[in-house]
């Protein structure tokens, strides 16, 4: 090991002991890290500094022969010469330890690598897709899910995840809605905070935690026409009031890294957007972590038509505040020239490297570069019973009951003949969802397996129709079967001789996710035809939807008696669905995203603006904001979700009808369980600012509480309304609460049932 690295480690080791023994404060510890970074930075050459800003994808099997030619050989030489600061997609203790050993023991300064990976909703033990988790409205469960992902990833040598994605989106055509928390900035902010805390824990240098990354900064979820990587064009009010809040919440949770987005904003690609990265993130918000580009996005500024070559792209990106280059090969090849030519100030380089080194110190990598490389811990942690139990709990909480006529659900546990129909019912891969690249194929518990665990009913199965054709994986277009109907007759025959039919329909796990935009949100392929054919012989159908985005299921909503939104729920999918269908778990999930009746309604969201003509002026008049072939209303509104029991809201009270800044109003109401099952209800509080310096939405979510009630039980539920809840980014270009009139709404969805008025006064 190099002498310089030994000296640095010696200093760091004893400073850590001193910190522990003396009980230094967090601020003092940060000051120590700052000093250590300064010392190390002073020893670095320009080439070594730029190396810290360079991230490479895993480029060879490190347990195999060393690359001797081509691009891999060049990358290997860069790694040995200290010109690589991070690697991604290297995983497993053996692989990580090998590359870390090269960085630590064969380079001049021995600076350890930070190892990144897309740990989006689990590592090996897969949790529900993030959109499904958002449907739980349970921050503790979401945090625990992220902790499972962090523990398994950290045990496999990884110390940095490119998650959470906190992009708000109002467009279900965009495939990456599965990776986020839906349409609402308030709920999205709460979830962003929970996920960051789950990944990073209270102490980043513990072996069970990894650095998180808030992405994609900013506006990615507003891509035009829902097409991935497309242009974004939004106004200042939308940017500040809808898009930014979850990113700010991630900073409040001390997220260590940010990732910029593929889209442009105001005509400037986000990777080269100084307003986003310098002015807002590092300036106004005072962010101290570092920013990594998305895959190849520095180079993609050429395709955007923003710059002619990588030299200029590198100059723009680094000056705009993009600290680390992911797989563009830009910084490592061009920054030295740009500094020499005076196009990039050396202090911009120093600033980026300080940020990167600081995170490495905070991760404990300088104290022990092999902190995450324990083969025994890897064996014990991956797929542990504790992790399985956590993701099963998360999966059950993610399920949303959309319809349940005549109490068809829950199912009887014995004495029934049940036909299970649908390609997805036996699928052990689709339930894992998209963006689970460390997950092993076909390791999910299928719906059929989960149902058969309840062995006192007679279960029979047929596929009906094949959903996909050929191979499906993360990199390929998913081909949908639209011609082979051979199994429909068999499905109809089976349905006719059973008491109940459970139909598992929806999307293949790779029909949503990055690059999976859709123009049609109906059931893909021949599934709708299958559903209608089965219904013609048996009306007692439970439709279980398995999907990564809202779907347009108007016929099913009008016709099928019971519908369960089961998303892609991960490793324990089948067990979770079976427990809900049989009533061992009473569903309490609420939709985090509006389900449209038609793609033509998109973008559709609950917190819309009134417009100047919100209502019909007179019978049969056409001159108001509407469609002539469809209502404005969604199929299922934001926040919607049923239970096997029922709840009644009543007795709304405000402690006063006006208050001043710095004061608060107590709001209370009564919630009663009026059904026969014990259940949980997510009570939701919305507020409308009736008149303001800019037009405000018809209502905005401002609070929610999960309330558990036994049959017949009532509870008084309370919220407090304060000035902070009323703040927005105003016409004065700042966050503030303006005096005036407000309406507060309460209910079990954004279609609320109680309301009252109050004022904010001088």
Secondary structure, DSSP 4 states (H G I P E B T S, - for coil): --HHHHHHHHHHHHHHHHHHHHT--HHHHHHHHHHHHHHHHHH--HHHHHHHTEEEE--S-TTSPPP-SHHHHHHHHHHHTT---EEES--SHHHHHHHHHHHHHSSSS-PPPEEEE--SSBSSSBPPPHHHHHTT--HHHHHHHHHHHHHHHHHTT--EE---B------TTSGGGGGS--S-HHHHHHHHHHHHHHHH-S-TTSTT--B-EEEEETTGGG-GGG-TT--B---HHHIIIIISHHHHHHHHTT--EEEE-SSEETTEEGGG-HIIIIIIIIIIS---SEEE--TTHHHHHHHTTS-SSHHHHHHHHHHHT--BEES---HHHHHHHHHHTTSS-HHHHHHHHHHHHHHHHHTTTTT-TTTT--HHHHHHHTT-HHHHHHHHHHHHHH-EEEEEGGG--SPPSSS-EEEEE-GGGS-SSGGG-SS-TTSPTT-SPPHHHHHHTSTTSEEEEE--S--EES---TTSPPEEP-S--TTHHHHHHHHHTSSEEEEEEE--TTSSSTT---S--SPPTTHHHHHHHHHTT---EEEEEE-SS----HHHHHH-SEEEE-----TTHHHHHHHHHTTSS------SSPBPS-GGG-S--SS-B--S--S-SSTT---SS--SSS-SS-SB-TT--B-SS-EEEEEEEES-SEEETT-EEEEEEEEEE-SSS-EEEEEEEEEEE-S-SS--BS-EEEEEEEEEE-TT-EEEEEEEEEGGGG-EE-TTSSEEPPPEEEEEEEESSSS-SEEEEEEEE-
